[in-house]
Amino acid sequence: MSLLEVRDLTVSYTRRGRWGGVHARPAVHGVSFAVEPGEVVAVVGESGSGKTTTAQAVIGLLPPNGRLDGGQILLGGTDIAGWSQRRLQTVRGAQIGLVPQDPANSLNPVKPVGVQIGEALRLHRRGDRRTIAHRVVELLERVGLPDPEVRARQYPHELSGGMRQRVLIAIAVALEPRLIIADEPTSALDVTVQRRILDLIDDLRAESGTAVLLVTHDLGVAMDRSDRLVVMKDGRIEERGATRAVLGAPQAAYTARLLRDAPALRAPEFLSVGTARTTAGATAGTAAEEASREPAVVVRDLVKEYRAGGRPFRAVDGVSFEVPRGTTHALVGESGSGKTTTARMVMRLAEPTSGSVAIGGVETAGVRGARLRALRRDVQLVYQNPYGSLDPRQSVADIVEEPLRNFGLGDRAGRRERVRDLLDRVALPAAVLGRRPRELSGGQRQRVAIARALAPGPKVVVLDEAVSALDVSVQAQILDLLGELQRDLGLTYLFISHDLAVVRQVSHTVSVMSKGRIVETGTTRRLFENPGHAYTRALLAAVPGTAHQLAGQEVGR
């Protein structure tokens, strides 16, 4: 008997129409799969594929407008699909544990983490106060948190992202459930932290025989960590089977496309300095090749110092690099490595404690007034989260036009024409001009953000984790777009990322940062094929899905 068997699951969401009345939108259509004791089944697909809705239905945590329309959810042979929320409380935690995606929003900010772990034990009456306190410390130690007695008294904001995710795992395993549902448990984490979290889940599974339903859009993670794979698209299962069999020889065109678009699973390709990537993924010489003889960005001995507890703390410590014009230079490293602080100083959004930055041969230190406005026009920024960086009250037309108004470029008619040209360049239809950001997909919003950055005609574009929040297919489209824009416009990119698989695909040169310093720099090919520093080797080893490439194999080809 399967531990979990889902049969013909159908789920819809209801919404109130503009003119009244309630409309149901199907989200999951007749989905069936099983999870055996002790195995990991990965459910993969793009946003909107229905994978998270399926997981939420299994544990009875659909949002208020979600409705389970049909099918069975058999847990150990018992159908729990029709159970009330009160009855499901006896299952959650005790038989099914949940590790949600975002620890920042999943933990109560006003309660110590030890109290939150203990709540599950108290609800299920697993001992008196002293026993529960002892068990909380034991759980924190089990998930690898140092000084567990101290951590139990701390609040979520006092812990790093990786530590908070470990707390969520401690909550999920507190009652030793037979099944853990892990919904994108590492998507917001750096590769080394991601690897430690996934290793932890594997260790806990090996110790207790717990099965895992892993929901992810990362095929590299699915390849490394799952026994079987369920591929979903538009609420339906496209393909299923043993993970190696599905990814080694995909039968569905959709699975094959996901594989082609996954940076970690693509064949290694490296750009040479002075070339720009075409949309087909090859390299081609352009006008940028001639211009690459001189640097567009020069950073020398950059230092940023803060005061922490009355003592100086160096977030950036003596950083130096150059970016040849028309090329892409990547800054990579874990959270806290100093890469984003460095980028902010390049843009003059933060003042360096010492050191220098030159854009196009012009030193930026002390620049004021008209010269500072010219610098702002020459260097533009694309943020990680397009939804957070776009004004929800503005239309797309107003968002893209805003830099033109701010810099006094053109009259109203000319600006509107420029906006239409920019949307066409980033492959957005004119129909989106009047829409608000909430009416667009994540990929469309990021295209709007790129169009806005291009509006004043910059020479340098800083991309701060600009594709890390996107699904692999949308991510591939945005990366191809960036390559095309670089080829056509001779743009220079400073690419900030913790995703080395993406960096390998798009950058010409790389600087690896750790604890505020650059530990290694060079061409992308050299760093990936012959890393010289132990930290770089550790980062590369932690990239999910790359084991097959290290062994000289290629998936799905």
N, C-alpha and C positions, 0 to 999 in steps of 0.2 A: 504494500500500500504506500502510495506517495505521501510525503509529509504535507505538501500543499498541492492541490489540483484545482485549477481554474477551468471551468467549462462554459463556453459560449457567453462570456461576460459582455454585457452591453451597458454602457453608461452614457448619459446625456447631461448637458447643462441647460438650465432654463434662464431666460432673460426677458425682461419686459420690453416690448417694442415701443418705438417712438410714438405711435398712435394708440397705445394701450394694448392690453392683451399680453399673454405670456407665451413665449415661443421656446421650444426645446431644440437644442442643437446636439446631434449625436457626436460623441467624442471617442467612444470605443465600440467597435462592431464585432461581436462574436469571437472574442479572444479566448483561446484555450492554450494552456501549458501546464507543466507539472514541475515541482521541485522535490528531489529525493533527499532523504536524510544525509546531512554532511556535505552536500554538493553546493557549488556556486552557479547560479543561473543568472546571466546578465541579460537585461532588457535594454536594447540600444535603439537609437533613432534620433531624429532632429526634434527641435522644439515643435510642439503641436502634434507629435506622432502618437500621443496617448500613453506613453510609458509611465509617466508620473501619475496620471489619472488611474491607470491600472493598479499601481502599487497602493495608492490611497484607498481604492475600493477594497483591496484585500484586507487592509487593517481597519476599514470602516471610518476613514478620516477624510472623506470627500468634502469639499467646501459646501457652504449652505445651499448654493444653487446647483450642486451636483446631485444626480439621481441615478441609483442603480436600477436599470430597467429590466434586466433579466440575466439569467445564468446562475451558476453555482460557484461557491468558494468553499471547497472542502478542505478543512484542516484536520488531518488525521482521520479522514473519513466522515467528519461531521460538517454539514453545510451551515456556515455561519453567515451566509449572504442576507438572510432576512432578520438577523438578530437586531435587537434594539441597542441604542448606545450604552445603556446601563449594563446590558448583558455582555456587550463587547469589551467593557472595562475589565472583565474577568480574564479576557484573552490577552489584551494589550499588556506588554511587559512580561507577563507570566509565560505566555506561549509564543508571542510575536513581539520582538523588539524593533524599534525604529531608530535609525540614525539619519536625521534630516540633513539637508544640504547646507543651510546657512546657520552656523552656530551663533552668530551675532543676534539673529532674530529668534532663535529657538530657546535661548536661555533667558531666565528672568533677570534683568539687570539689577534688581534691588534685593536679591537673595544670594547669600554665599553659595558657591557651587556644591559644597557638601550638603547643605540643606536640600538642594534640588535633587541630588542623587538619593538622599534619604527618603524623599517623598514617595517614590515608587515602593520602597520597602515598607513604609508606614501604611500606605494604602492597602497593601496586600498582607499586612500584619505579620511581617517577617522578623519578629523579635521586639524586645523592649528598647528604650531609648539608648541605653549603653551598648546593647548588641548592634543596633543600627549604626551608631557612631563608629564602632569598630569596623563594621562591614564597609562603610563609606571609605574609610582610610585604606582598607584592603583593596577595594575596587580601584581607587586612584593609583595605588601602587601597581596594581595589575595592568593598568593601561599605560604605565610607563611615565607617570608624572613624578618628578623629583620632589622630595619633602612633602609627601602627601598630607601630613597633618597640617602643614601651613597652607597648602593649596585648598584644603577643604574649607578654610575660613575666608578665602579670597572671593571677590566678586568677579563676574565674567570679564569686566573691562580691565582687570589686572592681569589677565592671561593673554598669551598670544593666540592667534587663530588656530594653530596646531594644537595648543593645549586645550582650547575650548572644544575642539572637535573630539579630543580624547575624553573630555567630560561627557559629551553626548554618547560616546561609545560605552562609557561606564554606566550611564543611565540605561542604555539599551540592553546591556548584559547583566544588570544587577540581579534580575530574577532568574537568570540562566534559561532564557527562552530556547525553544527548539528551532526557531526561525528568526533571522535578522533581516529586515528590509533596509538596505542602505541606498538612499536616494541622493545621487550625485554627492557622495560623502567627501570628495576631495577636489571638487571642481574649482574651488576658490583658493587652493593651497599651492605653494611652491612645490617643484618636483621632488625635492628631498623630503619635505614634510609629508607630501602625498605618499611617497614610498613608505615612510615609517607608519603612517596611518593604515595603509593597505596591508603592510606586514603584520601590524597588530591584529587586524581583523582575521587574517589568515591564522595567526597563532592561536587566537581565541577559538576559532573554528576547529583547529586541530586538537585543542585541549578537551573541548566539550562535545564535539560532533555536531555543532550547530550548523544549520544550513543558511545560505545567504542568497537573497534575491537582490541583485546589484543593478540599480537603475543608473545608466550613464550614457552620455553622448560621446565618450572617449573610447574609440575602438582599441587604442593602445592598452588602456586599463582593462578592457574586456578580454583582450587577447592574453594578457599576462595573468589574469586573476580568475577567469571563469572556466567551468567545465563545459557548460552548454550555453548557447546563444539564442536569443529571441530577437529578431529584427522587426521593428514596428514602423509603419508609415501610415499617416492619415487614419489612425485608430484601428488599423488591421495588421495582422502578422504577415510580413512579406516572406520571411524565411526563418527556419529554426533548425537546430541540430548541434552536434558537437562543435565547440568553438573553433578548433583547428580545421575541421572539415569545412565549415561555413566560410571562414576567412581565407582558407587555402584555395577553395574553388567555389566562389559564390555562384548560386544559381539565379538569383534575382538581380535584375539590372540595378535596382536601388541599392542593394548591398554592395555591388561592384562600384557604384559611384561613391558611396560612403568611404570605401577603401581607398579609391583614387584620391579623395579629398583629404584624408587623414594625414597630417604632416609626418607623424611618427612612423607611418607604414609605407610612405612613399620611398622610392629608390633615392639614394643620396644624390643630390645635384648641387653644384656649387657655382656661384657667380664669380667672375673675375673682376677686379677693380677696373672701373671704366666701362662696364657693360651694364645694360639694364634688361630685366626679365621681360620677355614677351608674354602675351596671354597664354601661349601654348606651353610655357614653362621652359623655353630655351633661352639662350642669351644672344643678344645682338648688339653690335656696336652702333652708337648713335653720336649725336653732337656732344652728349655728355662725356664720351670717351676722350674727345679732344680737351674738354674743359677740366677733366679730372686731374690734369697736371698740377693744378693749384688747389689748396684746401678751401672748402666753403666754411668749415668750422674748425677752429684751433682752440683747444683747452690746455692750459698750462698750470700745473701745480695748484689745482683748485682745492680750497679748504673751506669747509663750513663747520663752524663750531657753535654749539649751544651750551647753555648753562643748565645742568641737571642736578638738583639738590645742592646748589651752591658750588658745584664743581664743573669744569669744562668737559664737554663731550663732543668728540669729532665725528659728525655724521658722514662727512666726506674728508678724506685725508690725502692730499697731494695727488689728485687725479689729473692725468694728462692723456690726451688723444687728439687725433686729427681725422676729419671726415673729408675725403676728396669730393670735389663738386660732382653732382650727378650720381652719387653712390649712396648706399645704405650702410650705416654703422650701427651695430647693435650694442646696447649696454645690457648685460644679463647678470642675474644673481638672485639670491633669495630675498624675501621681504626683510627690510632693514639693512640691506647691503649698501644703500646710498645712491642707487641708480636714479630714482625719481628726484631726489634732492639735487643731484647733478644736473638733470634735465631742467629743473626749475631755475637753476643759476644760469644755464645757457640761454634761457628765455628772458632773463632779468626779472623773473617773478620772485626770486630770492637773491639777496645780496651775498656774495662770497665774503668770508672772513679774510681770505687772501687768495692770490692767484689771479689768473686772467682768462677771459673769453674773447675771442675775435670772430666776428661774422663777416665773411667777405672781405677780410683784411682790416676791418674796423674794430678797434678795441671797444667793448661795451661798457667798461667800468666808467662811472661818472657821467654817462650819456644822459642828457636831460632834454626836455622840451621837444622841439621839432625833430631832433636827431633820434630821440627815444621813440617818437611816433613812427619814424621811418624804420627803426629796428623792429617795432611791433608788427609793421606791415611785412617785413622781410622774413620774419620767423613766426610761424603759426603752429597751433597745437591741436591734436586730436586726442580726446580723452578715452579712457577705457569704457565708460558706461555712457552710451549715446542718449539713453533716456534721461539720465541725471544731468547731462551737459546741455540739453536742448530745453529752451523755455517752453513749458507745456501750454502756455497761454498764447504763444505765437503760432502763426501758420508757417509752413515750410518756406514759402516765399519770403516772409518777413525775417525768418532765421538766417537764410542765406544772404539776404540783402543787407542785413545789419552791419557787417564789416564795411561794406561799400559806403553806407551812410556815415559811419563813424570816421572813415578816412576821407570823406568828401570826394568820392570817386564817381564822376558822371552825374547826369541829371536823372530825374525819376524814370523817364522812358529808357534811358541807357542802362540804368541799374536793373530794371525789370528784364530787359533783353539779356543782360549779362547773367542774371539768375537762371533764365531759361536755358542759356548755353551751358551753364555749370551743371544743371540737372541732367541735361543730355549727356554731358561728358562723364558723369558718374552713373549713367544708365538708369536714370529714374524718369518715368513718364511725366508729362506736363500735368497729368491728372492729380498729382500729389501736391501741387502748388498751394491749394487752399486747405490742405489737411493739417491737423495737429499731430505732434509726435505720437500721441497715444493711438492714433489710427494707423500707424505704420508698424511693420515688423522690425525686429532687432537689426537685421541687415539693412533695411531701408533707412532706419534712423542713422546708422553709421555712415551710410552714403551721404545723407544730408550733412552730417558733421564734417565729412571730408569736403563736400562742396563748399561749406561755409569757410573752412580753412583755406581753400584755394581762391576764394573770392577776391582778396586784395592782391593776388599775384605774388605769393611768397617765393623766396629762394630756398628756404629751409623749412621742412615740416617735421615737428617732433611728434612721434606716435607713442603715447604712453599706454602700454597694454591695450592697443587699439582693437585687437581681435580676440582677446582672451575670453570675452563674455559671449562669443558667438559659437554656434554649432559648426561642425567641420565643413559642411557644404557651403554655408554662408561665409565662413571664414576664408575658404578657398576663393570664393568670388571676390571678396574684398582684397585679398592679397594679389590676385590677378589684376584687379583694378589699380592698385597702388603701383604695380610693376608697369602697367600701361601708361599711367600718368607720369611716372619717372622717365620712361622712354620718350614720351611725346614732349614733355615740358622741361626735361633736364633737372628735375627736382632733386634735392639732397634730403635724405631722411636720417633722423636720429631715432632709432627704434628701441624703445624700452620694453623689455619682456623678461618673464621668468620661464617662458616656453621655448626650450632649446630646439625642439622639432620645427617650430615656426621660424626661428632665427636661422637655422640651417637652410631653410627654403628661400628666404628673402634677402639676407644680408650679404654684403661683400666682405666686410671686416667686423670684428667682434672685440669688445673689451669685457672681461669677466671681473665682476666686482664682488668683494667679500669684506664685510665690516668696514666699509668706507674706502677701501683701497682697491686699485686694479691689480689683480694677481697675475693676469695674463692677457695679452692682446696680440692680434695678428689677423691674417686672412681667415675667413670662415672655414675653408677647406683644411688649412693647417691645424686649426684648433680642434676640429672634429675628427680628423684622421690621426693626429699626433699631439694630443693635449700634453702640455709640459708640467702643469701644476696639479697637485693632488685634488684640490678643490674643483677644478674643471673636470677632472676624471670622475669625481663623485657626482657632479651635476649630470654629466652625460650618462652615467650608469643608472641614474634614477629616472630617466625619461621612459615612460611606459611604452611598451610595444617595440623597443629597439633591440631586444635580445636576438630576434631573428636576423637583424641586419649585422649585428656583431658576429653572428655565426655565418655570414655570407649568404643568407637566404632572403627571399623577398616574398611577401604575402600577396595572394590574390592575383598573381601575374602568370 
